[in-house]
Amino acid sequence: MKKIFILLAGLFLTELTSTAQQITLNGENNSQKEDYVNCWDFKGVSYIEKAITGKISMATDLTTGSWKDLYIKSPWVRLKAGNITLKSRITAEGDKNKYIFVAYIPYFKEGEGDLVELYKYDMPSTGKDVQSISFAVPEKIANDGNPYKILFSIGGDKGEAGLLIDDISIPSTYFSDPSNDCKPLSVSEDAFKDDDEDKVANIDDAYPKDKFRAYDNYYPASGGFGTLMYEDLWPANGDYDFNDLVLGYKFNTVTNASGEIIEIKYTFKVRAIGASYRNGFGFQLDNIPAEIIMAVTGGDFKGDYTKIAGNGAEADMKLANFMVFEDAYRILPSPGGSGVNVGSDGIYVTPKEIEMVIKFMDEDGKFVKLLTSKELNATNFNPYLIINQERGKEVHLPDFVPTEKANFKYFGQSQDNSNPDKGIYYKNKNNLPWGLNVVEEIPYSRDTEDFLHSYPAFGEWVETSGEKTKDWYENKGDYRNLKYLYNIK
C-alpha cells in the first residue's frame, strides 16, 4: 500500500508513503494479458503504440453509438477518499459527441449489481489534445469497506474515431481474487467491521479503535532514516567535511479517514558531532501558522536560549517552529575530547534517538484547523542548525527560508552568497551549501576530510543545480571514496 512522491527542489529530495493505495492501469506496461489475469476487463479496447504520456496507450474501437460496446472495467476494489483520474484524447479531429461515462458497480451475492453513474466527461470535438480527467469518489462509498468495480465506458455517435485512454488511477485497495474467477475476496461481515465507526474498515485502519486516526504515512518512502548533515562555521566555508552535526530523521504523518492530519510523529537520530560548538537543532513547518498546533510532546530543551509557548511550539513565532534539542552534546555525550563518531580513535558511541510528536488535534477531538497532505507534506519540513546556542545564527538547507528569529547580519558575510531579495539562501558563490538532506541513510566524512573528496560526484550535482549526477550519494562506481568516509556502524 505505497504511494511514492519524489521532488527535486534545489538540493532537497523528498519521498512520501501512504497506507492508502492507488490501483492503477497504465498502457505503458503493454501487458493486457496480465491485466486480464489481474481481473481487469476490456471490451472493444486494445493496447497500441499511440502516445498519451508514453509510447503505449489503450485504444478503443470506433464508437458505435452505444456506451455498452466499449469499456474498461476495474477489478473489485475497496474505494478510498480521493480522486479517480485518467487521461484521454480522441484519435481523429472533427468527430463529435464523444464522451467517457464512468459508473460504479456494487457487489451482490449473485455477482455484479446495477450500475450507478459517477461522472460523464464530454470530449472536445476539435483538436487532439490530451484531456486530464479527475473526479472525486463519493463520500457515501469511500471507505465503506464494500467491494466495487469502476466502469469506464466510451460512447458517442458513429464515426471515424475512437479514444485513447491511459494512466487510470483509482484510490482504493485491491479486493479481487484471480484464483476464484475474480470474485471479491472474503465478503464476510468481518471484512466490513469498523469498530471505531470512522468509515475505514478495521482491516484497512491502522488505528481500528480510534475514531480520529486511520492511516500512517511514512517519510522517507523506505521507512528508514534520511540523513541531515551540517557545517557550523557559516558564513565561512570551514573545513567542509559536513559532519559538524549528522542526524538521521524520519516521520509518520497520521491522518483521519478524510486524509486530514491529526499528528506527526518525528524521530531524529543523532549519529555524529564533529564540532566543538554546542549546537542546537530545530525545524520550521513552512507556511504553517503556530496557532494551529494543539500540543507537542518529546524533544530536549531546558530554556537555555529558547522559549516554548503553551502549545509546545517555539514562542513568539508566527510560523510553527520546534526546538528538538538545544545542545547536541547533551544527546550524544563525547567519550572524551571534542567530537563524537568522526575521528580515527576507534571509539564509537551508539547513536541516540529523540522523538517528538506534533499534534493538530487534542485527545478530545478539538482543533483549530486540520490540514491535508497537500497543505502540509515533506516540502514544508525546514530543518536547521543553531550555531553554538546563538538563537539568531541559523543554518538551513540551501534556499530554505530562515525563521523570523534569524539574524540577517550574517547574510553576505565571509563566503556566504545569500540574497534574501532574490530568495537565495545559504549557498556560496559556487552554489555549495552548508546543509544537506538525503532521503537515505548514507555515510559521512571523517573529521576534516573534504566532503567533495568523500563524494566526488557531489560537486557536479551542486554546480549544475541538480541537473547532473542526481544520484551522487549512492554506493556505485566511484561515487564514494571510502578512505575519506567514517566507518558507518
N, C-alpha and C positions, 0 to 999 in steps of 0.2 A: 504494500500500500504506500508507494512512494511517489512523490511528485518533486521534481528537482528544478530549481531555479538557479541559473548561473549568470552573473553580471560582472563585466569588467568596467570599473569606473576609476580611471587613473591607475592606481596600484592596488585597488581593493577588489578582492574576489569574494563572491558570496554564493552560498548554496542554501537551499531550504528544503526540508522534507515535511511530509504531512501524512497522517494516517488516513486521510480522506483520499480515495483512489479515483483516478480518471480512467475510464475504459475508452480506448481509442481504436480507430480504424484508419490506417494510413496506406494509401495506394503505393507509396514508395517501397514498401516491403515486397510488393509484387508476389503475394502469396495467397491468392484467392482460395486455393485448395485448402491451405492451412486455416484460413478464416472460416471456411465451411466446417472444418473439423472442430473449430472452436465455437461453433454454434451461431455464426453469422449466417444470414440467409439473403440470397440475391435473386431478383427476377428481372431479366432484361438488362442486367448490369454486368460489365466485364472490365478487367484491368487492361489498360492500353498505355502505350508510350505517348501520352499527351500531357503537357505540363499544367499544373496549377501552382504548386510550390516546389515541385521536383520533376523528375523525368516521367514518373508513372502516376496515373490517377485512375479513378473509376469512371467509366463512361456508360451512359445509358443508351439503349436503342432509341430510334426516333420516337417521339411522343405519339401516342395513338388517340388521344382524346380522353383516355381513362387513366386515373391515377393508380388503378389497381394492377396495371400491366407492368409498371416499372417501379421497383422499390429496393431498398436496403433495410433489412430488419436485424436489430441487435440480438445478442443472446439475452437470457434472463439476467437482470441486474437488480440490485437494490439501490435505489436512487438516493443521492445526497443533495443538499442545498448547493446551488451554484448554477452556472450557465451551460447549456448544451451548445456546442459550437461546431461549425463546419465551414468549408469553403466551396464555392461552386461558380461555374461560368457556362454560358451557352456555347455550343460548338459551331454555330453559324449566325451571322448577323441578320437581323430583319425578321427572324422567326418570332412571332408574337405569342403572348399569353402563356409563357412557360412559368411554372411555379413549383415550389417544393412544399409538400404537405407533410407535417410531422404530427404523429399521434403516439400515445402510449397505449399498451395493451396489458391489462391486468391478468392475473392468473386465476383460473378456476380449476376445480378438480378434474374436469374433463379436458383441460388444456387452455388455449388462449380465449380470453374474454372479448367483449366488444371493444372496438376502437374508441378512444376518447381523444378528440382533437386537442393538440397542444399549440400549434403555430402554423401559419401559412406565410410563405415568402414569395412574392411575385418578382420574377426575374426581369431586369430591364430588357426591353426589346431592341435596343441599339447598343452596339459595341460588344466586345468580348472581354470586358474587364472582369477580374475575379471579384466575387462578392463574398465578404466575410459576414457570416450569419451567426447571430447569437441571441439566445432567449433563455429565460430562467425556468428552472424546474419548479412547478407549482408547489407552494408551501404544503398543501394538503397531502402530497405524495412524497415529498422529500423527507428522508429519514424515518419513514413509517415502517420499515422493515419488510415490506411486502415485495415480491418479485414482479418486475415489469419488463416488457420489451419496448424498445423505441423503434417506430417505423418511420422511415424517410421515403416518401413516395414522390414520384416526379410526374407531373401532369401537364396538360396544355393541348392546344389544337394540333391536329395532324400537320406535319410539316417536314422540313428537311433538316431539322436539328434535334439534338438531344442536349443533355447536360453533362458536364464533367463535375465530379464531386470528389473531395479529398479532405483529409485532416478532421474526421469526425471525432469529437470528444464528448463524453458523457460523464458527469460527476456521479460516480456510482462504484459499487463493488460487484465483482463478477459473481453470478449466482446460478450458473448453468452447470449441468453435469454431462459432459460429452460422452461419458461411458454409459449413460442411461437415456439415449435418444434425445439428448439436450434438454431434458426436463429440469425443472428447478432442483437445486439441492434441497435438503431437508426442509419441508414446508410444514413442520410441526409447530405447535404452539410455542415451544421453546425458542424457535427461530425468530419469533417476533417479540419475545419477552423484553419488557422495558421497565425495569424496577423503579427507576427514578422519574419515569414519565416525561423525559425530555425529547421524545420522538427519535431517539437513537437507540436501536436495539442493543441489548446487553452484549451481543456478540461483536458489535462494532464500537462499543463505548469503552474508552479507556478508563472511565470513572462511572461504572454502572449504578453505583449507589449515590451519586452526586448529581443533583438536577442542574447545577450551574456549570459543570465541567463535562466535556465529551471527548475531545481529541488532543493528542500530543503532537506537536510539530517541532521537529528537531533541526538544529543548525550546529555545525555543518551537516551536509546530507549524509555523510558516512556514519554519523552518530558518535564519531571520535572527536578529539580535540583539534581545533585550529591553533595557529601559532601567531602570537604578537611579539614583536621584537623592537626595542627602542635604543637610541643613542641619547645620552643625557647631557652632552656638552653643548647642545643647541643654545644659541645660534651659531656656534663654531662647529666645524665638521667633527672634531675629535678624532679618535683613532679608527672610527668607522668599523668597529667589529660587531656592532649590533647585538651586544649581549649585556648591556647595562641593566636591562630587565627583559627576561624571556618568560612569557606566560603562555600556558595553554588555556583555551576557552571553549565553552560550548553552552548552548542554552536550549531550553524547551519552552515553546510558547503554547500555553494551554488555552484552548478555545471552547466555546459552548457549541450547541447544536447548530447555531446560526453562523458560526465562524467568527464570533466576536471574542476578543482577547480578554480572558479572565485574569491571568497572571503570567509572568515569565520567570522561569527558574534558571538562574545563571550559575555555572560552575567555572571557577578560574583555578588554574594550577600554576603555582609559582615554581618554575623549573630552574632558573639561574639568575644570579645577580652578579654582574661584572662591574659594579660601581662602588665607589667609596661614599657617594652621596646616599642619604636616607630618602629614597624616592617613594612617592605615593602613586596610586593608580585609581582612576575613576572612569566613568563614561557618561556621555550625554545621549539622550534619545532625541535626535534632531527633529525639530518641528512638533514635538510633543510637549504640551504645557504641563508644568509641575503640579498644577492644581487638580489634575485628574487622577493623580496617584493616591490610592487609599491607604497603603501601608507598605513598609519594606522590612524584611527580616534578613538577618545574616550580615555579613561584612565585618570588617575590623577597623573601627575608628573610635578614638577617645577624645575627639575635640582638640587635638594638638594644634591644628591650624584650620580646621573646617567646622562649620556649624550645621547641624542637621535640624530640619523642620519637623513639626509634629507628625507629618505623614511619612517620615523616613527619608525623603529626598533632601538634597542639599538646600539649605536655607537661602533666601534672598536671591533666587534664580527664577526667571520666567519659564525657562525650559527645564525638563526633568533631568537632573544630574544626580549621580550616585557615587559616593565615595566607597570603593571596595576595600582599600586599606590605605593608611597614611604613611606607613613605613614598611617597605618590603622585607627588611631585616627582622621585623617583628614576626613575620610569617615564616620566613626561612632563615633562621639564625646562622651566622657564619661559624664554621668549626674552629676558626682561628684566623686572624688577619682580616684582610679585605677580600670580599668576593665569595661566591658560593657556586660550585659546579661550573667553573670556567677555566681553571688552571690545570697544570700538569702535575699537581701534587699527589694525585691518586685518591684524594679524599672526596667521597661522593655523599651528598646529603639527599635523602629521598624527597622529591618534590612534595609540596603541601598543597592541598586543595582547600579552597574557601568558597562557600556558597552564599548566594543572595537571591531572594525572591521579591519581585516587584509585583504588587497586587493592584489591579484596577477595579476589583470588586471585593467588598468585605465578606465575612462569613455569613452575614445575614442577607446577602444579595444586593446591598446598597452600592451605588456607584455614581460618579459624576458624569462620566461618558465612557462608553465602551468602543474600542477601535477595532477595525477589521485588519486582516493581514495586508490589505492594500495600503492602509494608512500607516501601519507600523510593521516593518519587516527588517531584514538584515541590513538594508541600506540606511536605516535610521541609527544603527549602532555606531557610535562615535567614541571609541576608547582613547584615553590619553594618559600620559605620564605627567606627574607633578614633580618637578626637579627640586630635590633637597628640601622638601617641605616649604617651598616658597609657592603659595597658592596660585599666584598670578603667572607663574612660569610653567606653562603647559607645552607638551609636545604631542601633537596629534598626527594621525596618518596624513599623507600628502593630500592637500586641497580639502581636507575636512575642517570645518569652521571651528575656531576657538570658542570657548564659553564666554559669557559676559563678564566673568571674573578674570579673564586673561589680561595680562599686562602687555599692551600693544607696543611698548617702547622697544621690545626685543626684535620686532619685525624689521628686516632690512639691515640688522647689525651683523658684523662679522661675515660669515659665509651664507647667511640666510637671504634668500631672494624672494621672500613673500611680498605680495602686492595685494592687500585687502580690497582695494578698489576694483581689482580685476578678478577677485575670487581665487587668487593664488596663495597657497599657504604651505609652509613647512617643506620647502624644496630649495636646494641651492641652484646656482646658475646652470649646472649640468643636469638639472631635473632630479637629482638624488635626494631622497627623503631622510627624515630622522625617525620615522616609524614605519613598520611593515606589518602587514596582515596576510597570512596564507591560510587557506582553509584545510590544511593538513598539518599533522604534527611532523615537523622537519627538524633536523639537527641544526645547531647554531655554531658560530665561530668560537674558537678558543680565545682566551683573553689576548687582546692587542692584535689579533690576526684580522687583516682587512677582509671585510665581507665580500668585496669584489674578487678577492683571490679564492675565497671559500666557494663561491658560486659564480664561476666565470661568465655564465650567460646572463647574469643579473643586470650588468651594466648596459648591455644592448637593449634589454627589455625596457629599462627605465628611460634611456635616452631616446627611444622610439615611441615613448608614451604607450607602451604595451602592444605595439604592432608586431614586434618580432620576439621570438623566444618566450612566448607566453607561459611555457612550462619550465621556466628556468630553474625552479626549485625541485624538480623531480629527480629521482635517482636513476639516471640513464646517461649513457655516453660519458662525456667529460663535463657534465653539468655540475658535479660535486667534486671538490678537491679534498679528499678525506684527510690529508695531512694537516689541513688548517681547521678542521671541524672538531668540536668536542665530542668525545665518545659517548653518544647518547645512550642512556640507560633505559 
